[in-house]
């Protein structure tokens, strides 16, 4: 149960982090901000897949 909570919380944090990097830093410094945002969204997809595997 604790692992499910951890995965859900980390998914939420990674999605927020990606949004902040894309909108905030990405608007001023496109290469750096958008690069980190894509990395955060990629990690969020991986964590989401792990969460899906645990639930099914």
C-alpha positions in Angstrom: 0.0 0.0 0.0 2.8 2.4 0.8 4.4 1.7 -2.6 1.2 2.7 -4.3 1.0 6.0 -2.4 4.6 6.7 -3.1 4.2 6.0 -6.9 1.0 8.1 -7.0 2.7 11.0 -5.2 5.8 10.9 -7.3 3.7 10.8 -10.5 1.9 14.0 -9.3 5.2 15.7 -8.4 6.8 14.8 -11.8 3.8 16.1 -13.7 3.8 19.4 -11.8 7.6 19.6 -12.2 7.2 19.1 -16.0 4.5 21.7 -16.2 6.6 24.3 -14.3 9.7 23.7 -16.4 7.7 23.9 -19.6 5.8 27.0 -18.8 8.1 28.9 -16.5 11.7 28.2 -17.4 10.8 27.0 -20.9 9.3 30.4 -21.8 12.6 32.2 -21.0 15.2 29.6 -21.8 13.6 27.3 -24.3 16.4 24.7 -24.7 17.0 24.1 -21.0 13.4 24.4 -19.7 11.8 22.3 -22.4 14.6 19.7 -22.2 14.0 19.2 -18.5 10.3 19.2 -19.0 10.5 16.4 -21.6 12.7 14.5 -19.2 10.2 15.0 -16.3 7.2 14.0 -18.5 9.2 10.9 -19.6 9.8 9.9 -16.0 6.2 10.6 -15.2 5.2 8.2 -18.0 7.5 5.5 -16.6 6.2 6.0 -13.1 2.6 5.9 -14.4 3.4 2.6 -16.2 4.8 1.2 -12.9 1.7 2.3 -11.1 -0.5 0.7 -13.7 1.4 -2.6 -13.4 1.0 -2.6 -9.7 -2.7 -2.0 -9.9 -3.4 -4.7 -12.4 
